Amino acid sequence: MFSQLLQYQDIGWLILRLAIAIIFIVHALSKLMKPAMMASDMGMPTAGIIMLGLVEFLSSVGLIFGVYTQFASLLLAFVMLGAIYFKKFKWRVPFFAMDKTGWEFDFILLAANIAILFGGGWSIKIF
């Protein structure tokens, strides 16, 4: 139907990568700036929160600049699998709830990262 837009698919990948990266950078910064508080809220060790924040931040930088894009999206997909696991099985958060955020947001971030992983999302190969 809109086949003429296919010539701009690299722009579409860029927009998706930037949107995902912005979301993860915001979440990473909160983990890196206040790791002890986040650790107590999430029931994880502080070192684990710092590691998670670094993975989110560095993977986001990779998505922004198109460096190791597929690897970055794979790491972020694993982060989201972990988030979904914690929300669904540990904290018993429903998929959707009127009074709080369910794990539907995590699910769409997982799907977007899998799309980038399989679609390539345009990437610069350094090595």
Secondary structure, 3 states (H helix, E strand, C coil): CCHHHHHHHHHHHHHHHHHHHHHHHHHHHHHHHCHHHHHHHHCCCHHHHHHHHHHHHHHHHHHHHCECHHHHHHHHHHHHHHHHHHHHHHCCCCCCCCCCCCCHHHHHHHHHHHHHHHHCCCCECCC
